[in-house]
Amino acid sequence: MKLLEKPFEYLKKKDGTFFPPEIVRNWYKARAYVLNLLKDIYFTPGSSSHLHVFILDVDGGSTRPLMLSVARFVAFLAHYINFDDEDGRNRSVITLVSRDSGLKAELCKEEYLCNLPMFCKFSEPGKAVENEDSYIDIEIEIAESLPNAPDALAIYFSDVEKFCTGIPEEELFAIDTRKAVYANRIYSLGAVIDNIPAEDIHSAKRYTMALNLYDQDRLKKAAGPLIDEAAWQNQNTVKANLSSIYCADCFESRALSIMSEARKKSKIDELWARYNEPLSKSEHARWAADKLLTGYRPLNDKELFCDERLSYVPHVAARKNQYRKSLKQRLEDPAHIDLCSYSDLRRINPDDLKYDSFLMLAIPKILDRLKR
């Protein structure tokens, strides 16, 4: 049985005010449409293909808000196992067809792509490509006309509206949060994961005890509400829980990628273990895009210097963790130390990678629990 909740209403702007109801409604509609659009799309681990989406009707005054929300949710959900952050191969490409020279400024509004265009590969007519070597797995481009790309998906305003009219309002403007609830419970395991050494983090054997505990305890309990009215007064809590929703929205495409390899007669558990590294890299790329879309940015040079300097201070761990926490919990301009490439994260903050690895191993268990 679905657990329908309305989490988008809790998200606030950086100035502390709520987003207008129409923007929130557009988010629900865009998410529902994009989930359906991408539901059968996946890539195998060694594939050289990528997703390319064209978004039209962004220049009309009445159609633009919804279509830019569609771009937002393609950026939240189009993350695949074959992305290589070392050379940028196989990024998902979002092309907005527009002749508006001011479209980038509109895209960078909080309700749309926020900080993503500042850090992902970005191009527009008549200007040099920005961030060409970005570690982000989403590429944004603006084109003045619809290019010839037969394999791309073209999205029109009428497509989105027609799809949404076929869904009952009580389902369209709500989200089944059960997957997100089960994903959230991973972070309650605490020391069981924290005590796993950071070396060889992609070895499934290292997570056997944690997976057994998660399976026998956290997954056996029914999924309760994701929204806690008291806790959700804090915007950091709201964003963290919304991130669990976007993460869980990608479970099926990851499962399709793994199941496509099952034809090779390997056991399913063995495949999830074998591909834990590319899955974990893909999850970090998804998380990075998620954070940029919700207002975070990487540390600037001054903040990185302060962070590095704390390495030479007594009781460094507590001091450094406190500093990093203060940066990411700022409401107006949050910055996160983990917003970097996967290889840099292994050097800067390797312990956080363990949660990506564990989460990917837990996906088949969560999906199986929901089926049952």
C-alpha positions in Angstrom: 0.0 0.0 0.0 1.4 3.4 -1.0 2.4 5.9 1.6 1.5 9.3 0.0 3.0 12.4 1.5 3.5 16.0 0.3 7.2 16.9 1.1 7.8 19.6 -1.5 5.6 22.0 0.5 8.2 22.1 3.2 11.1 23.4 1.1 12.0 27.1 1.6 14.0 29.6 -0.4 17.3 30.8 0.9 15.6 33.9 2.3 13.4 31.7 4.6 10.2 32.1 2.6 8.2 29.2 1.1 8.1 28.7 -2.7 4.8 29.8 -4.3 2.2 27.0 -4.5 2.3 27.1 -8.4 6.0 26.3 -8.3 5.4 23.4 -5.9 2.6 22.1 -8.1 5.0 22.2 -11.1 7.6 20.2 -9.2 5.1 17.4 -8.6 3.9 17.4 -12.2 7.5 17.5 -13.5 8.7 14.7 -11.3 5.7 12.4 -12.2 6.2 13.0 -15.9 10.0 12.5 -15.8 9.8 9.3 -13.8 7.4 7.9 -16.4 9.6 9.1 -19.3 12.7 7.5 -17.9 11.2 4.4 -16.4 12.5 2.0 -19.0 15.8 3.8 -19.7 19.1 2.3 -18.5 22.6 1.7 -19.7 24.8 -1.3 -19.1 28.1 -0.8 -17.1 30.2 -0.8 -20.2 27.9 1.1 -22.5 29.2 4.1 -24.5 25.6 5.6 -24.9 24.0 8.4 -22.9 20.6 10.0 -22.4 19.8 13.2 -24.4 16.7 15.1 -23.7 15.4 18.2 -25.6 13.1 20.5 -23.7 10.9 22.8 -25.8 8.3 25.5 -25.1 10.6 27.3 -22.7 10.2 30.7 -24.3 6.4 31.0 -23.7 5.4 32.9 -20.6 2.8 30.4 -19.6 4.7 27.3 -20.5 8.2 28.1 -19.3 7.7 27.5 -15.5 6.6 23.9 -16.0 9.2 23.1 -18.7 12.0 24.5 -16.6 10.7 22.3 -13.7 10.9 19.4 -16.1 14.6 20.2 -16.7 15.1 20.3 -13.0 13.8 16.8 -12.5 15.6 15.3 -15.5 18.7 16.7 -13.7 17.6 15.0 -10.4 16.8 11.6 -12.0 19.0 11.0 -15.1 22.0 9.3 -13.5 23.5 6.2 -14.9 26.0 3.5 -14.1 28.2 4.1 -17.2 29.2 7.7 -16.4 33.0 8.2 -16.1 33.8 11.3 -14.0 37.5 11.2 -15.0 36.9 12.2 -18.6 33.2 13.1 -18.5 32.1 10.4 -20.9 28.4 9.5 -21.0 26.9 12.5 -19.3 23.1 12.9 -19.5 22.5 15.9 -21.8 19.7 18.4 -21.3 19.1 20.7 -24.3 16.8 23.6 -23.9 15.6 24.9 -27.2 15.4 28.7 -26.9 16.3 32.0 -28.5 16.2 33.9 -25.2 19.7 35.3 -24.4 18.6 35.6 -20.7 17.6 31.9 -20.2 20.7 31.0 -18.2 19.8 33.6 -15.5 16.3 32.1 -15.4 17.7 28.6 -15.1 19.8 29.6 -12.1 16.8 30.5 -10.1 16.4 28.5 -6.9 13.2 26.8 -8.2 14.9 25.5 -11.3 18.5 24.4 -11.7 20.0 26.7 -9.0 23.8 26.2 -8.8 24.0 23.3 -11.3 24.7 25.5 -14.4 27.6 27.1 -12.6 29.5 23.8 -12.1 28.3 21.3 -14.8 29.4 21.4 -18.4 27.3 24.3 -19.9 27.1 25.7 -23.4 25.0 28.4 -25.1 25.1 29.9 -28.6 27.9 32.3 -29.3 29.8 31.6 -26.1 32.7 29.4 -25.0 31.8 26.1 -23.3 32.0 26.4 -19.5 33.2 23.7 -17.1 34.1 21.3 -19.9 36.0 19.0 -17.6 33.3 19.0 -14.9 32.9 15.9 -12.7 29.1 16.4 -12.8 27.3 13.8 -14.8 24.7 16.3 -16.2 25.4 18.6 -19.2 23.2 21.6 -19.9 23.1 23.3 -23.3 20.9 25.9 -24.9 20.2 25.6 -28.6 18.3 28.1 -30.8 16.6 25.3 -32.8 15.9 21.6 -32.5 19.0 19.8 -33.6 18.9 16.6 -35.6 19.3 13.9 -33.0 17.0 10.9 -33.7 17.9 9.1 -30.5 17.0 12.1 -28.3 13.8 12.5 -26.3 11.9 15.7 -27.2 9.5 17.0 -24.5 6.7 19.6 -25.3 4.5 21.3 -22.8 1.5 19.5 -24.2 3.2 16.1 -23.5 3.5 17.0 -19.8 0.0 18.4 -19.4 -1.6 15.4 -21.2 0.3 13.0 -19.0 -0.7 14.8 -15.8 -4.4 15.0 -16.7 -4.5 11.2 -16.6 -3.4 11.0 -12.9 -5.8 11.5 -10.0 -4.8 14.7 -8.2 -4.4 13.0 -4.8 -1.6 10.9 -6.4 -0.2 13.5 -8.8 0.4 16.1 -6.0 1.9 13.6 -3.5 4.8 11.2 -3.4 4.9 7.5 -2.2 7.8 7.9 0.3 8.3 4.2 1.2 11.5 3.7 -0.7 12.9 6.9 0.7 12.0 5.8 4.3 13.9 2.5 3.8 16.9 4.4 2.3 16.9 6.8 5.2 17.2 3.9 7.7 20.6 3.1 6.4 22.0 6.1 8.2 20.7 4.8 11.5 23.1 1.9 11.4 25.8 4.2 12.7 28.9 2.4 14.0 28.1 -0.8 12.1 29.1 1.1 8.9 31.4 3.7 10.5 33.7 1.1 11.9 34.3 -0.5 8.5 37.8 0.4 7.3 37.9 2.8 4.4 40.2 0.5 2.4 38.7 -1.7 -0.2 35.3 -0.1 0.3 33.8 -1.7 -2.8 34.2 -5.3 -1.4 30.7 -6.5 -0.6 32.1 -8.9 2.0 33.0 -5.9 4.2 29.3 -5.1 4.5 27.9 -8.5 5.4 27.2 -7.7 9.0 25.7 -4.4 8.2 23.5 -5.8 5.4 22.3 -8.6 7.7 21.4 -6.1 10.4 19.6 -3.9 7.9 17.7 -6.8 6.4 16.7 -8.4 9.7 15.9 -5.2 11.5 15.4 -2.0 9.5 13.6 -3.6 6.6 11.3 -5.8 8.6 9.6 -2.8 10.2 6.8 -1.3 8.1 7.6 2.0 6.4 6.2 4.9 8.5 5.9 8.5 7.4 9.0 10.2 6.1 7.7 13.6 7.3 8.2 14.5 10.9 6.5 17.8 11.5 8.9 18.9 14.4 12.1 17.8 12.7 11.1 19.2 9.3 11.0 22.7 10.7 14.8 22.6 10.0 15.6 23.1 6.4 18.7 21.0 6.5 16.5 18.1 7.6 14.0 18.8 4.8 16.8 18.8 2.1 18.3 15.6 3.5 15.0 13.8 3.3 14.2 15.1 -0.1 17.6 13.8 -1.2 16.5 10.4 0.0 13.5 10.7 -2.3 15.6 11.6 -5.4 18.0 8.8 -4.5 15.2 6.2 -4.3 13.8 7.5 -7.5 16.9 6.1 -9.3 16.7 2.6 -7.7 14.8 1.1 -10.6 17.1 2.3 -13.3 20.1 1.0 -11.4 18.3 -2.4 -11.0 17.6 -2.5 -14.7 21.3 -1.9 -15.4 22.2 -4.8 -13.2 19.5 -7.1 -14.4 20.6 -6.6 -18.0 23.8 -8.4 -17.0 21.9 -11.3 -15.4 21.6 -12.9 -18.9 25.2 -13.9 -18.4 24.0 -16.5 -15.9 25.5 -14.7 -12.9 23.7 -14.7 -9.6 21.9 -11.4 -8.9 23.7 -10.8 -5.6 27.0 -11.4 -7.3 26.2 -8.8 -9.9 25.3 -6.2 -7.4 28.6 -6.9 -5.6 30.6 -7.0 -8.9 29.4 -3.6 -10.0 29.5 -1.9 -6.6 32.2 0.5 -7.7 30.5 1.9 -10.8 27.2 2.0 -8.9 28.8 3.9 -6.1 30.4 6.4 -8.4 27.1 6.9 -10.1 25.5 7.5 -6.7 28.1 10.1 -5.8 27.5 11.8 -9.2 23.7 11.8 -8.5 24.2 13.2 -5.0 26.5 16.0 -6.3 23.9 17.1 -8.8 21.2 16.9 -6.1 23.2 19.2 -3.8 23.9 21.8 -6.6 20.2 21.7 -7.5 19.2 22.4 -3.9 21.6 25.3 -3.3 24.8 23.9 -2.1 28.2 24.6 -3.7 31.8 23.3 -3.4 34.1 24.9 -0.9 35.9 28.0 -2.3 39.7 28.4 -2.0 39.5 30.2 1.3 37.3 27.6 2.9 39.5 24.8 1.5 42.5 26.5 3.1 40.8 26.7 6.5 39.8 23.1 6.2 43.3 22.0 5.4 44.8 24.1 8.2 42.7 22.3 10.7 44.7 19.2 9.9 47.5 20.6 12.0 45.4 21.5 15.0 45.2 19.3 18.1 41.9 17.3 18.3 41.7 17.7 14.5 38.8 15.4 13.9 36.3 17.2 16.1 37.4 20.7 15.0 37.4 19.8 11.3 34.0 18.1 11.5 32.6 21.1 13.3 33.9 23.4 10.6 32.6 21.3 7.8 29.2 21.0 9.5 28.9 24.8 10.0 29.5 25.3 6.2 26.9 22.9 5.0 24.2 24.0 7.5 24.3 27.7 6.5 20.9 28.5 5.0 21.8 31.3 2.5 25.0 29.9 1.0 25.7 26.3 2.1 28.9 24.6 1.0 29.8 20.9 1.2 33.2 19.3 1.3 32.0 16.3 -0.6 31.1 18.3 -3.7 34.1 17.1 -5.7 35.0 14.3 -8.1 34.9 10.7 -6.8 38.7 10.4 -6.9 39.1 13.6 -4.9 36.5 12.4 -2.4 38.5 9.2 -1.8 41.4 11.5 -0.8 39.5 14.2 1.2 36.7 12.3 2.9 36.9 8.5 2.2 34.6 7.5 5.1 31.6 9.0 3.3 32.1 6.7 0.4 31.2 3.7 2.5 27.5 4.8 2.7 27.3 5.0 -1.1 28.7 1.5 -1.4 26.4 0.1 1.3 23.3 1.9 -0.2 23.9 0.3 -3.6 24.1 -3.1 -2.0 20.9 -2.5 -0.2 18.9 -1.5 -3.3 17.8 -5.0 -4.3 16.7 -5.7 -0.7 14.6 -2.5 -0.6 12.9 -3.2 -3.9 12.2 -6.8 -2.8 10.7 -5.6 0.5 8.4 -3.3 -1.4 7.3 -6.2 -3.7 6.5 -8.3 -0.7 
